[in-house]
Structure formats: C-alpha cells, structure tokens
C-alpha cells in the first residue's frame, strides 16, 4: 500500500516542537526542527516523541522512525515581549499598511518622524506601504491628514502568536493537527 511518508525525503520530514506543556513553542514562525536536530534531541533525552512519520532512517546498527511531533522535557518560558524586528512589526500590524490597508510593498514608518525627534520604538513605528510612506513624508499622521487604522502598541509575545495563527504554513502533517489551533480549516 502506498504511503506518502515512505517515499518522502528525510529533509521533508520536520518535527513539530511542543513545549513541555504540549503547546507549540511558536505559531509564527511555526516551531519545527529538521529531522537531524529532532533525532539528536531524542538521543540526548531532551524530548519525548509524541508522533512519528512512517519514514525511517538507518545506521549500521539501528533503525528509527523519524519523529513528526516532539515535546520538550523541560518547559521553556516564553519571553513576555518580543524583539522589535521588521517581521514582528508586520505581524503586529497583520501585514497591512496602517494608513490605507494595502498588503503590498510594505515598509515601516516612524509615526513621529525621526527628524522631529521620533524614536524607533513599538509605539512610534507602523507598517506602511511605500506609496503611503512617501506621501506622509516627514510629517506626523495628523499633519499629513493620514490617520492610523490602529494605535501603535508594544505587543506581547501572546499577541504576536495570536496574529501568527492566521497564517498557517504550507506544510502541515496530519499528526500535527491535534496540537495546532488555526483560525482557518486545516488541510492534510
């Protein structure tokens, strides 16, 4: 009987990584490890195997099924606040311009321009498309007559994880479905 996991290359068999409480370490990006890292963690007794692929890897003395879901044995406490990065900013703002709602050609904009003393902080930066960023120029939103759709806030890690759940990855193995909770229907 044909089974897709049996012919899958090992590099196409990542392991979903759960924290010790059996929740994903991260939704976006989804916490996955390459098969080599997962196997190493198994042998170092740092994880429990929750589910496996049908695919095996072999050494001269052993055969092991590749883990598809693993759980850390020690709980990793998530940081309360994420780092300020361009990606995290776009995620906070749901990958849309906070002036016009476009999702194309995204940049980031200082709400109070740097030339007017504005700093690069969560509370002073918003996602903007290039046309809106150019239109606003060195002015504040009020000066430019361009109100923001939402207030710029410092998000928590939980906040970004909730936003990340809106963007499931392209690959979701069937053994992962019980551990992931997306805002959209999952496909095998």
ABEGO torsion letter per residue (X at the ends): XBBAAAABBAAABBBBBBBAAGBBABAOBBBBBBAAAAAAAAAAGABBBABBBABBBBBAABBBBBBABBBBABBBBBBABBBBBAAAAAAAAGGBBAAAGBABGBBBBBABBAAAGBBBBAAABBBBBAAAAAAAEABBAAAAGBBBABBBBBBBAAAAAAAAAABBBABBBAAAAAABBBABBBBX
